[in-house]
Amino acid sequence: MKNLWNSIVESFKSIKSWSDFATRANLTIEVIRRIILYSLAGILILMGLTIGLGIGYVSALTSQVQVPTKYEMRSQLKDVNNSATLYFSNGEKVENLQRDLTGKSITLSEMSPYLKKAIVSTEDSDFYRHNGVVPKSIVRAIISDITGIGAQTGGSTLTQQTVKMQLLSSETTWKRKAVEIFLAMRVDKYFTKNEILEDYLNAATFGRNNKGQNIQGVQAAAQGLFGKSAKDLNLAESAFIAGLPQSPSIYTPYDVKGKLKDDYSLGIKRKNIVLFRMYRDDSITKSQYDQARKFDLASDFQKPAKASSKKIKYGYLYNTLTAQARTILIKRLAKNDGLKYSDLKKDKALYEKYYTQADTELHSKNYKIHSTINKDLYVAMNQQVQQYKGNFGTTHTDNTKDPNTGKSIKVSEPVQNGSVLLDNKTGQVLAFVGGVNFKKSQLNHAFDTQRSPGSSIKPLITFGPAIENGLIGSQTMLADFKTKYKGYSPTDYGETIQNRFISARESLEESYNIPAVNLYNYLQSKGVSSKSYMSKMGIHLSDNEYRQLGITLGGTNKGVTVLQQASAFSTFANKGVHVDPYVVKDVTEPSGKKIYKHKASKTRVFTKQTSYIIKNMLHGVVTKGTASALSYEANFSTKNLFGKTGTSNDYRDNWFVGSTDGVTMASWIGYDNFYGNNYNLETNSTLTNQEIWANMANAVYKEDPNVMNIHKKFNKPEGVDSYKVDKETGTMPGTVEYNGMTAKVNQHLTTSLYYKGKPSDMSYSDFGIGGKDKNYKLFWDHYFGKNNSYGVVKQLGDSSKSTDELASENGSGRTSGFSNSSNDNDSSDVTTNNSTSTSNSRNTNSTTNNGTSETGTGSSGSGSGSDNSTSVTDESSTGSNGSTGGSSTETGIVDPTTE
């Protein structure tokens, strides 16, 4: 270009005549003309490329948008003054979500003509001439989206605004704007202008009313501002309302309490702008314009009033379904935008954005949330808790400071309950109890609080994996003597030590701690990872937690929820298969399209053989162990019931989890200790919790006997091997060398169940996991008649209670010494040379213990020299003297001693 110009200049310098000048001038003009033409062509080409790229970009943005049908659009456009509806499993309504907006839809004929003209003049003067969008509106909308001015109207046409409010989310993205334009043209094609205008006037928001409520639709605006129907609005009132949608929070005359603002002049100025636009469009005359400007709206506004409150009947259920439905929508919205939910959770700001968007949709659109909750069972369980909550324990009253005001307030701390009833086969949550008083505490103790599981974790984390890997059988002996692991000294209930070898079966029945710790340590030494099993059952703990021996007693950092514990425990009832629990079956959007349906997720955790053996062992917990009170408290047969108790340190938490073939029910009780208090349950809390569990189970059985399926037996599958073993050693009968003599040991026999492996041969030592040389010597001396301390319960703590009192409190009352670990209904009955006799071994009232350490049942540490695990456990129990109640003569779970 520079060279061209230089040549032109040089050409003019060399002019010698007018003829030469004319020739060269013509040449210059031609060159300039061509430059202009080429430039214009280039500009046109660039414009074409730009338009093409723009069209391609819009096409790319909208290509994956599912085009709604006319019916779907009609349903969504009319979906105003609504919110999501929650349903029980039978289709009965739980509740509509509480809306942030109040309003009522009306027809266009029920609106003032002034109002319709005012809206069109101020929001979209070309409304009756365009096809849903106009170029200038698109430019205005882009500027509005960038600047944030006119957040609701966005500079768009009325059709676009209606689409944005009713068919799309409120997010501000180029993709949404492109989809908005596409849908606006589609809406304009299928619906009349009056239909679109009616939908807009019913859907738009208009600030607050005289009760401080957010209002939606012109009818609510007319009533909330002026106390009249939309049909009766005069010109000034209509203009004021028509001016509100641009910035409702700024122009509304009322504050959040329903009081008139000190200064609402901006709303009045906005009204005058609307009137001018109406006059400009010839919608009103000059006289009407002048009169409406002078109209005194101040005297027309409603006086403040109090909004009525609506009571939510099923508070815990309402909150749970709302929260889960919100999460479902968040995941859906993120997926539509090409985001992974896991990534979304890592970005707090981005998650908050999608949270708000999903929450807004739930509270403004008529989604239908169908749950798994059986209304009759839900009501029945909660009624039992309400009826007996006075028996749960002491309600403490204290003074504390209000965190918001700093003033002293009186607060109460009742014993809380969280319970879950789960369908074993499907994972459906059939019912739950969230707490004892929703009005005072909305915290859901079934789904949201994490507490130490206590000894209820033992079958899951220790005994199940041990049987699965063939490390033990049901009668394998575990040492219960004073022991120490790197500073960690576990004890049994009441800081006692049983001072004997105890079978795996009895250690679960009576929930002894030392045997469980010895077994967990043995698992680790054999390279068995409990983590793989726990993770498959939905319980995720850290590697550091698994390294602590106290974890087998419930010594977790944060704990587990009642739902998690019930779900994990149901794995045994479901023959070793874990099914993920769920409470939302499906979600339907306003158009009737189902946007979510739960997909069952099943994972094999244990073999059916291992599950059977665990169920067989845990049945004894109910018949003669720490939950034996259920045998007489239950109004149904317990012959096919199995379960596990759990108590954390100092009676902080108490659990009972019980299963039949049909369902698993978990119940937890404890204090929240919200205000820095340190309240603990009473010493009889295990008995209390079992009574709660029994009352709820009885109520469930009364409402629907079939759901529990109590008559279905847990039949022994192939692959479970039964061995006749010596009852005192858990080994095969044989001979042993004692003081230079060979003695035959086969006097007392019982059946031991194995999945893998088999009982070891008789030996002087090594038959008890965790046993030491001195323990074996003590055992054999006692076995061959020496009067020593074997089987005499030792109490290490400073409790003033006797071992008998501790035993009674624990509910064990077991016969100790020898011949005490069978699965028959009287543990002192033994087989002696094919005949039955009764052992006269002394009763030591052996019990389990909780200990004093916060990391478990021991004096210090947590088993590996670390001190970061908290709140471990063991049992307090039920009943007294090991009563077996009405089920003492039946064992629906097969008694191996009779096989």
N, C-alpha and C positions, 0 to 999 in steps of 0.2 A: 504493500500500500504506500509506503514511504517512497519507494522507487518510482511508482506511478505518478505521485504528486511532483516529484523532482523533475520528471520528464515533461510534465505539463508546464511547469515554470520555465524550464529551459526552452520549450517550444515557443512560449510567448516572448521570450527575450530575443529570439531569432527572427521575429516578424519584420518584414521589409516593405509590405504594402497592405492596403485595405483588402485587397483580394486574398492575400495570404492570411490576413487576420480572420476574415469570414470563414475561410476553409478550416483554419485551426480552431475557431470558436465552435463550429459545428461538430468538429471531432471531439472537443472537450465536453460539449453538451451530451453527446452520444455516450462518452465514457461515464459521465456522472449518472446518466439515465440507467446505464447497465449496472452501475454500482448499487443504485437504489433498488432496481429490480432484483438483483442477486440478494441484497440484504433482506428485502421483503420475503423472497422465496425462502431464505434461511430461517427467518422468523416464523414463517408459516410451518416450515418443516419442524422446527423446535416446538411450536405450539402443538402440532399434530402428535409429536413424540410424547409431549407432556400429557396431552389428553389421553393418548393411548396407554401410557404408563398409569395414569390416574384410574382409567377404566379397569385396567388389569389389576391394579392394587385393590380397588373396590371389589372386583370380582373374586380376588383371592380372599379378601376378608369375609365375603358373604358366601363363598362357595360351600363351606361346611355348615352353613346355617340351615337347619331343617325348616322347610317352608310350611307354615301352619295352614291348615284347611280353613275354609270360611267358618265352619262350626267352631273350630278351636279358637279362632280370633273372636268370634261372637261371644263365646263363653268367657274369655279373658277380659274383653272390653267391658262386659257387664259385671265383672267380679270386683265390685266396689263395696265399701263399708263391710268388708269381710276380713276374716283372719283364718288361720289354720284350725282345723277341727281334729281333736284327739278322740280315739275310739278304743273301747275294750275289744277283746278278741271276738266277742259275739256280735260286734257291729254297733253296740249301744254307745252313745256319745259319753265321753268323759267330761269334756269341756271345750269351749272355743277359747283360743288364745286371747288373753287380754290385749285389747288394741290400744295403740297410742292415739288413735283417731276415733272420734265419734261422728256419726253421720247417718243419713238415710237417703236412699236413692229415690228419685221422683222422675216423672216423665217431663218432656219438654213443655207440654201443655200446662203443667203445674208451675211453670216459672214465669216470672214477669217478663213481658216483651222488652222492657227497658234493659233487663239484665242480659238477655241474649244479644241485643244490639251493642251493649257496652263491652261485652267480652270480645265480640268480633272486631269492633273498632279499635280496641286497645291492644289486642293480642295478634290479630291476623286480618287486616282489612281486605286482603285478597282471598279470603277464605272461600267464598262462593265462586271464584274464578279459576283457582289453580287445581292441579291434580294431586294434591297431597303435599307437594314440595314446590318451592320456588327458589331460583338461584340466590336472590338477595337474602332469603331466610337462611339458606345454608351458610352463607358468609357470616351472617349475624350469629348463627348458632356456633360456628367455629370460634368467633371472637368471644362469645359468651362462655364457651367451655374453657377457653384459655384464661380469660380474666376472672371467671367465677361470678360475673355480674348477671343477674337474672337466672339464678340457679335452677328454678323450676321451669320457667318458660324457655330459657335457653336460646331465645331469639328464633325459635323454630315456629313452623306453622302450627295451628291448633291440632291438625291431624298428627303431626310429628310429636307434639307434646302428649297427646292421648296415647300414642304408641309407646312413648317412653315411660309413661306412668303405668300402663296396663300390660304391655307385652314384653317390656325389657326391664333390666335392672337399672339402678340409678348411677352406675359407674360411668366415669367420663373417659372413654377411650375412642380412638379413631374407628376401631372395629365396630363399637356399639353405634357410633354415629352413622357409619355406612349401612349397618343393618336397619337402623331407624329409618333412613331414607327409603330403603328398599321396602320395608313393611308399610310405611306411610302411603306409598303409591299403591300397594296392594289393598290396604284398608279403604283408600279412596275409591278403588275400583269396585269393591264389593258392597260398600255401605253408602247410604245417602248422607248428605251434608247435615241434615237434622239429626240423624242417628249419631254421627260423630260428635256433633255439638252437645247432644244430650249426655253422651258418655264422658266428654270432657268436664262438663259442669257438675257431674256427679262424682268425678274422680279427683278433681283438683283440690288442693288444700288451701285453707283460708285463715291461717293463724290460730288464735285462741278465742274461746268464748268467755262469757262472764263467770264460768266455773273454773277457768284455767285449763280447760281441756283443749287439745288440738282438734280442729274440726276439718271434716272432709265433705265436700259437696255444698252446693248453694243452699239447700234446705237447712242444713245444720248451721250454716253461716247466718242465714236470715233469722233463725230462731235464737242462736247464741249471741248475736250482736244487737238485734232489734226486737226480738220477742214476737216475731210474726212469720207467717208462711212466705216462702219464696215467691209465691204468686202475688202477694200483696205488697211487694217492695215498691217504693216510689223511685223516681229517677235518681235522686241524690243517693239514696241507700244502695240502689243497683250499681251506680258508678263507684261507690266506695268498695263494695264487695268485688266488683270486676277488677279493681286495682290491686287487690291483695295478692293474687297468685305470683306476681313478679318477685316479691320478697315478703312472704307472709310474716316472718318473725319481726321485720322492721315496721311494716305498715299496720300490723294488728294493734288495736287500742288497748288490749288486756295483757297483763303479765301472767306468770305461771300460777299465781294464786287467784286469778280471776278479777283482780282489781284494775281499775282504769289507770293507765300510765299517766304520769305527771305531764308528759309531753307526747301527744300523738299527732302533732301537726304534720309530720311527714305523710301520714295516711290521708289527711285532709288534702294536702297538696297533690298527692297521687290521684285522689278522687277528681280534682279539678282538671288534671291532665286528661283523664278518661273522658270527662265531659267535653273538653275541647275537641278531642278526636271524634267524638260522636257528632259534634256540631260540624266539624270539617267534612265528615262523611255524609252530611245531610241526614243523619239519623234522628236528629232533634232540631228544633227551631232555635233562633236566637233568644226568643223569650224563654223557652224551656231551659236553655243553657244558663241564662242569667238567674232565673229563679232557683235552679238546682245548686248553683254556686253559693247562693246566699242562705240556703237551707241550713238550719242549726242542727247538725248531727249530734252535738254534745248532749243535748237533752233527749236525744233519741236512743242513745246507748243504754243497754240493760244494766241494772244494778248488780253488783257482785252477788253470787249465790254459791252454795256448797254442793259439790258433786257427790252423788251417791256412790258408795263403794260396793263392789260385788265380791261376795265370799266364794273362794275356790273350795269346792268340797273335797277333792282328792289332791291335796297340795303336793305331797311327795311324788305322786304319779304324774301330776301336771308338769312339775319341773323336770322330771326325768325324761319324759317323752319330748318335751320342748328342747331340752339340751341335745338329745340324740338326733332328733329331726334336724336341728340346726347343723350338727356335724355332718349329716348326710348331705344337706344342701351345700355346705362349704366345700365338701369333696367334689360335688357335681359341678359347682361353679368353677373351681380350680381346674378340673379336668377339661371343661369347655374352653378354658383359656390356655390349655397345654401345660398346666403345672401339676406337679406331683404333690399330694397331700403331705408327704414326709418332708419335702423341701419347704412347703408352706409353713409348717410348724416351726421351722428353724428361723424364720424371718418374722419377728414379732409384729412389726408395723404392717407387713403384708397380710399376716394372719388376721390382724384386727380389722383390716379393710374387708376381707371376705367374711369375717364374723358379722360385721355390721350389715353387710349386704344380705347375707342369709337371714339374719334376724329380722331385717326389714321386710323381706319377702314373706316370712312366716307370719308376721303380724299384720300384713296388709293384703295377703292373697289367700284364697280359700283352698289351701292344700288339705288333703285328708291323710292323717297319720294313723295307721292301723297297728295296734299293739298286740302283744301275746298275752296280755294280762287278763286273767279270768276274773270277772267282776265279783262273782260270789265268793271265790277263794280269797281274793284281795280283801274284801270287806270282812270276811270271817276271821282272817288272821289279825287284821288291825283291831277288830272288836275285842279280841282276846287280850291284846296288849293294853288297850285302853281300860279294860275291865280289871286287869290285875297289876297295872303299873305301880300301884301303891305298895305292892309287895316286893318290888324289885330291890329296894334298899333305901337308905336315907337320902332325902332331898336336902342338900346343904344350901343355906342362905348366907350370903356374904355381901359386904360393901366393896365397891370398886369404883374406879374413875371411868366415866364415859370417854372413850378415845376421841370423840368429836367435840364435846363441850368442855371436857376436863372436870365436870361436876361429879360429885359422889352419887352413885346410884346403887340400889339394892338389886342383886342378881341371885338367881337360884340355879343350882346344879343338880338335876335329877339323874337317876340311873337311866342311861339311854339303851335302846335296843335297835339292832339292825338284823333283819331276817330276810332270807330268800328261799323261795320254793321253786325248784328247777325241774323241768322235764328231762329225765336222763337221756332219752333217745334223740330228742330234737334240739335240746339246748334252750328251749323256750323258757323264759322267766314267767311262770304262771301267776305268781303273786310275790309281794315283798312288804316289809315293814321298814319305813324310812326313819322312824323316830317316835318318841312318845308324845310330842306336842309340836305340831308344825308351826303354830302361831308364834311360839317362843324360839324355835330353832328350825330353820329350813334346811339344815345340813342333812343330807341323805346318808344315814349310817349303813345302809345296805350296799350302796354303789360308790360312795365317794370318800369314806374315811378308811384309812389304812391303819390297822392295829396288829400287834403281835399275835400270831395264830396260836401261840402256846403249843401244847403237845398234839393238837389236832393236825400238825404238819408231819408228825412222825411216820405214819403209813406212806405218805407221799414221797418224802425226801430220803427216808432211810430203809424202812422195812420192805416197801415195794421193790426198789432197785436191788436190795439184797436177795430177795427171793427170785427176781427175774434173772439174776446172774448166777444162781445156783450156790450162793454163799451160805445160805441157811435153809432150814426147813422149819416147820411150825413149832417143833420141839427142841430146836437147837438152843443150847444153854448160853446165857449171857451173864457175865460177872456183875454182881451188885455188891462190891466191896469198896472200901475207901480207896480212892485213886486220885491221881494228879497228873494233868497234862500241861507241862510248861506253865505252871502257876494257876491253871484252871482246875478247880476241885469241885466237880458236880456232886450234888446230893439229890436225894429223893424228896418227896413231899414232906414239909415240916422240918427240913434239914435233917432228915434221917437217912440211914443206910441199912439195907436189908441184911447185909452180911451173909449172903448166900448166892448160889447160882440159880438163875431164874430163866425159864423157857421164854422163847420169843413170843409165844402166845400169851403167857401171863404178863410179860412186861408191857404188852399193848393193853391187855384187859385192865391192869391196875395202873398203867401209865407211869411206870418207874423210869426215872431219868438216867441213872448211871448205866443201865444196860443199853439204852438208846445211844448214849454218847460213845460207849465202847464199840457198838456195832457201826456207828457212823465213821469212827476212826478206822475200823477194820475195812470198811468200804474204800476209804481213801488210800489205805495201804495196798489195796488190790487194784488200784487204778480205775475204780468205778466212779463215773461222774454222775452225780445226782442232777446236775444242771440240765443235762439233755432231757431228762424225764420231766423236770419241773417246767421247763420252757414250753414243752409240748402241751402241758396242761394249763398254760396261760399265766404262770407265775414266773416273773423275771427278776432274778436277784443278781447281785454283782459277784464277780469272781472272788473278791475279798470276803464276802459273806459266806460263800461256800467253803472257804478255808477255815472258818471258825467252827469248832466242834459244837458250840452252843446253838448253831443254826438248826440242829435236829430237835431242839427244844423250843424253837420259835424265835430265836435270837436274831431277828432281821433288823436292818437299819430303819426301814420305814414301815414295814408290815405289809399286810394284804387286806383287800376288801372282802366283805362277806360274800359278794358275788364271785370273786375269784376263788375263794376257798370252797364254796359250794360246787362250783363248776369243776374244779380239780378233783374233788372228792367223788363226784358223779362218775368219773372215769372207771372206778372199780365196779360200780353197778352196771355200767355199760360194757362190761367184758373187756376192759382195757382200752377202749376207744374214747378219746376226748372229743366232745362236740362243743364248739364255741358257743357261749351263751348269747342270747340276744333278746331284745324287748320290743323292737320295731319290726313288724312283718313287711310292710310296704308303705310307700308314699305315693299319693296320686296328686297331680297338679290340677288346677281349676278346670282345665279342658276335659278332664277325665282320663288323661293319659297317665299310665303308671310309670313313674320315673325312677323308682327304686323298689327292689324286691330282695329280701334277704336270701343269700345263698349259703347253704349249710357248709360248714368247714369241719371235716372230721380228720382226726389224727390218731394213728395207732401209737399208744404209749407203752402199755404193758400187754403181754399175751393174756389170753383168756384164762390160762392156767394160773398165772400169777395173781390175776384179779380174783379168781375163785378162792385161792388160799388166803388172801388178805381179807376177803369178805368173811370167810370161815373163822378167821382169828378175831375179827372185829365184832362178830356176833356175840362173842363172850363178853365184850364191853357192856352190852345191854343186858345179858342174862345174869352175869355175876361179877361184873367189873365196876368201873367208876360211874357207869350210867345205869346201874341195875334198878334204880328207882323207876325207870321207864316201864319195867315189866309190869308194874301195878298201876302206874299213872296213865298209861295208854288205854284207850277204850277200843282198841283193835288188837288183833293178834300180832305179837312181836317176833314170832318164830322165824320170819324172814327179814327182820330188821337188823342192820348193823350200823355202827357209828363210832365216833371218837370224841372225847372231851378234850378241853385245852384250857389252861389257866396261865396267865403271864405273871411275872414277878409281883409279889405283894398284892395279889388279887386285883391287878390293874385291869385285866381283861378276862372274860370267861366265855368259852365257846362250847357249843355242842353241834356236831354235824352228823346227821343220820340219813340213811338211805334205805329204800325198798327197791324193788325192781322198777317201779314206775317213776319215783321222784327222789330228789335229794333236798333236804331242808337244813339250812344252817342258821343258827341263832347266836348272836353275840350280845353281851351286855357289858357296860362299863361307863365311866364318866368321861365327859369331854375335857374337863379341866381347862376351859377357855381362858380363864382369868388368872392363870398362874398358880392355881391351886394344885393340890396333890392328893385328891380324894381317891380312895381305893374301895373296892367292893368288900362286902362282909365275908367272913370266913365260910359261910354256907352258900356262897354264890353259885357253886356248881349245882347244888340241889335246886336253887332258885331258877337257874337257867334251864335246867331239865324240865322243871314244872312249866316254864314258859313254852318250851319246845313241845311238850306233851299237850298243853292246852291248844296250841296252834294246830298241831297235827290232828288232834281229836276233832277240831272244828273243820279242818279240811276234809277229813274222812266222813264227817257227818254231811257235808255239802255234796261231796262226790266220792263215794267209796272206790270207784273204779280208777281214779287218777293215781292212787298210791299202788295199786296192783299188789296188795299185801300177800295174796295167796300164791303168787308166782315164786317157786323155789329156785334157788341158785344151784342147779345141778352140776355135779362134778364133771368137768370135761375130760376127754382122753388126754393123756399126757401128764396128769397129776398122779404121782406115784405115792402110795401109802406104805410106810415101813413101820414094823413093830420095833420100837426102841425102848431102851431102858429109861424109865421116867426121870431118874435122878441125874443122868448124864446126857441124855439125848442121843446117845450112841447106840450102835447095835449091841445086843447082849453079848457078853463074853467074860473073859477072866482078866484079873488084874493082880499085879504083884504088890503085896502090902506087908511090910515088916518081914520080908523073907518068905512069905507064904503066898501061894497062888489061890485066889478066891474067885468063885464064880459069881458074876453080877447079872442076875436076870430075874430078880424077885418081883419087881414092879415094872410092868410094861404098859406102854401107851402107843398111840399111832402118831407118826409125824408125817406131814404132807410136804412133798418136794415137787418142784417143777423141773429143775435141773439138778444134777448131782445126787448125792445120797448120803445117809448118815455115815460118819466115820466109824471105824472099829473101836471097840472098847480100849481105853488106855487110862493110865494113871493120871496123866495131865493132858493139856491141850484140847480138852473137850468143851471148854467154855471160853467164848470170845471175850478177851479182856482179862482172863484169869492169870494170876501169878502163882509161883510155886507155893507160897505160904497159904494161898487160898485153897489150892488143891489138897495140901496137907491137912488144913482145917476140915475140909469136906470129908476126906477119907477117914480121918480119926473119928469124926462124928458118925460116919456111916457104919463103922465097925464097933460102935458102942461107947466111944469115949464121950464123956459129958464136957462139952466145950461151948464156945460162944457162937458156933455156926448157927445161922438162922435167928439169932437174937438181934432184934432191931436196935441200932445205935442212934442216939439222938445227939447231934453235934451242936445244934443251936441253943440259944438261951431261953427257948419257949418254956413257959410254966406248965404247959400241957403235957400230960403223960402220953406215952406211945399209944395207949389204948384210946385216949381222947382224940389223938391225931388220926388214928385208924378209923374211928367212928365218924369223924369229920370228913374223911376221905371216902367213906362208904365201902371200904374194902373188906375188912374182917376176914381175911384169908387164912386158911390153915397153912402154916409155913413148915419149914424143915424139909421133909421128903414127901413125895407122892402128891404134889400139889398143883400140877400143871396140865391137866387134861382138859378136853373140851366137853366133858360130860357135864351134867347139871349139878353135880356135887363133887367138887374138886378133891375131896378126900377119899372118894371111891377109887380103888386101884385094882388092877388085875394081878393076882398073885398065884402063879402056877395054875392058870386057867380057872381060878375061882375068884370070888369077890370077897374082899375084906375091907374093913374100915380102919384107916390109920389113926393112931392115937397121938400123933405128933402134936406138940403144944401149939396153941394159937398165939401168934405174936402180933396179930393185928397190923400186919405190915402195910405201909402206905407209900404214896409217892410224895415228892417234896418239891418245893418251889425254890428254896434257897434265898440268898440275900443279894447276890450280885445282880446288877442291872443287865449284865450280858448273859445271864443264864442262871442255872441252879448251881451255884458254886461260890466259893469264897472270894475268888478274884479271877480276872482274865476271862477269856472266852474259848480257850482250847488251843490256840496257836500263838500265844504270847501277845496277841493284839487285843485292844480293848474298845473297839469301835462298834461292836454290835450291841443292840439294845433290846431290852424287854423280852426275856425269854421265860420259860414257863414250866409249870406243870399244873397238874390237876388239883382241883378240889373236887369232891365227888358227890355222889347221890346216895340216898337211902342210908341204911345202917345195917351192919352185920352182913353185908353182901347179899341182901335179899334177892331172890330170883323171881319173886312174885308169881303171877298166874301162869307164866310160860315155863315154869321149871320142869315140866314134864315133856315139853316139845322142843325139838330143834329142827326147824324147817331147813336151816342151813345144816347140811348133814354132819352129824357127829362122827369124827373119824374113829373114835374109840369103839364104835359099834359096827364098823364095817367088817 
